[in-house]
Amino acid sequence: MNGDSLDTCLTLVADRRRRRLLEHLRHNGDGEVQIDDLVDRLYQTERAADDRQTSRDQLVIQLSHNHLPKLADHGVVEYDRERGTVEYRPNEQIEAVLAGLPEEASLPNP
């Protein structure tokens, strides 16, 4: 995270959607994930948990214009808007914070 503080780390994981996004990316291995696949998984999870009343299109917009750029700005993900891919960049501080949080509803397995 380029020397960012713990406060920045906590801000990045404060949003439930970003935590779910990070959890999926962390457990996906070292490869790239297609944004469409990620959106499908998040949408299914949120719908099953009845967390949000966000449409799939709104979710795409929020990920593309808010969550993914924010994570990319801090070096937590590599986000390629042109190719429609995202890849997690392991970060010790993010890992430690996420590991210390209580279990949440996780993304369903494919």
Contacts in CASP RR format, 6 or more apart in sequence:
PFRMAT RR
TARGET T0000
AUTHOR 0000-0000-0000
METHOD contacts of the structure
MODEL  1
MNGDSLDTCLTLVADRRRRRLLEHLRHNGDGEVQIDDLVDRLYQTERAAD
DRQTSRDQLVIQLSHNHLPKLADHGVVEYDRERGTVEYRPNEQIEAVLAG
LPEEASLPNP
1 8 0 8 1.000
1 9 0 8 1.000
1 74 0 8 1.000
1 75 0 8 1.000
1 76 0 8 1.000
1 91 0 8 1.000
1 93 0 8 1.000
1 94 0 8 1.000
2 74 0 8 1.000
2 75 0 8 1.000
4 74 0 8 1.000
6 93 0 8 1.000
8 74 0 8 1.000
9 93 0 8 1.000
9 94 0 8 1.000
9 97 0 8 1.000
10 97 0 8 1.000
12 18 0 8 1.000
12 70 0 8 1.000
12 71 0 8 1.000
12 74 0 8 1.000
12 76 0 8 1.000
12 94 0 8 1.000
13 19 0 8 1.000
13 22 0 8 1.000
13 94 0 8 1.000
13 97 0 8 1.000
13 98 0 8 1.000
13 101 0 8 1.000
15 67 0 8 1.000
16 51 0 8 1.000
16 104 0 8 1.000
17 42 0 8 1.000
17 46 0 8 1.000
17 52 0 8 1.000
17 62 0 8 1.000
17 67 0 8 1.000
18 67 0 8 1.000
18 70 0 8 1.000
18 71 0 8 1.000
19 98 0 8 1.000
19 101 0 8 1.000
19 104 0 8 1.000
20 42 0 8 1.000
20 45 0 8 1.000
20 46 0 8 1.000
20 104 0 8 1.000
20 106 0 8 1.000
20 107 0 8 1.000
21 38 0 8 1.000
21 42 0 8 1.000
21 63 0 8 1.000
21 67 0 8 1.000
21 68 0 8 1.000
21 71 0 8 1.000
22 71 0 8 1.000
22 76 0 8 1.000
22 88 0 8 1.000
22 94 0 8 1.000
22 98 0 8 1.000
23 98 0 8 1.000
23 104 0 8 1.000
23 106 0 8 1.000
23 107 0 8 1.000
24 33 0 8 1.000
24 38 0 8 1.000
24 41 0 8 1.000
24 42 0 8 1.000
24 107 0 8 1.000
25 33 0 8 1.000
25 38 0 8 1.000
25 77 0 8 1.000
25 86 0 8 1.000
25 87 0 8 1.000
25 88 0 8 1.000
26 88 0 8 1.000
26 90 0 8 1.000
26 95 0 8 1.000
26 98 0 8 1.000
28 88 0 8 1.000
29 88 0 8 1.000
30 87 0 8 1.000
31 87 0 8 1.000
32 80 0 8 1.000
32 85 0 8 1.000
32 86 0 8 1.000
32 87 0 8 1.000
33 85 0 8 1.000
33 86 0 8 1.000
33 87 0 8 1.000
34 84 0 8 1.000
34 85 0 8 1.000
35 60 0 8 1.000
35 63 0 8 1.000
35 64 0 8 1.000
35 68 0 8 1.000
35 84 0 8 1.000
35 85 0 8 1.000
35 86 0 8 1.000
36 84 0 8 1.000
38 63 0 8 1.000
38 86 0 8 1.000
39 56 0 8 1.000
39 59 0 8 1.000
39 60 0 8 1.000
39 63 0 8 1.000
40 56 0 8 1.000
41 107 0 8 1.000
41 108 0 8 1.000
41 110 0 8 1.000
42 59 0 8 1.000
42 63 0 8 1.000
42 107 0 8 1.000
43 54 0 8 1.000
43 56 0 8 1.000
43 59 0 8 1.000
44 107 0 8 1.000
44 108 0 8 1.000
45 51 0 8 1.000
45 105 0 8 1.000
45 106 0 8 1.000
45 107 0 8 1.000
45 108 0 8 1.000
46 52 0 8 1.000
46 54 0 8 1.000
46 59 0 8 1.000
48 105 0 8 1.000
48 108 0 8 1.000
49 105 0 8 1.000
51 105 0 8 1.000
54 62 0 8 1.000
64 81 0 8 1.000
68 77 0 8 1.000
68 79 0 8 1.000
68 86 0 8 1.000
69 79 0 8 1.000
71 77 0 8 1.000
71 79 0 8 1.000
72 78 0 8 1.000
72 79 0 8 1.000
75 89 0 8 1.000
75 91 0 8 1.000
76 88 0 8 1.000
76 89 0 8 1.000
76 91 0 8 1.000
76 94 0 8 1.000
77 86 0 8 1.000
77 87 0 8 1.000
77 88 0 8 1.000
77 89 0 8 1.000
78 86 0 8 1.000
78 87 0 8 1.000
78 89 0 8 1.000
79 85 0 8 1.000
79 86 0 8 1.000
80 86 0 8 1.000
END
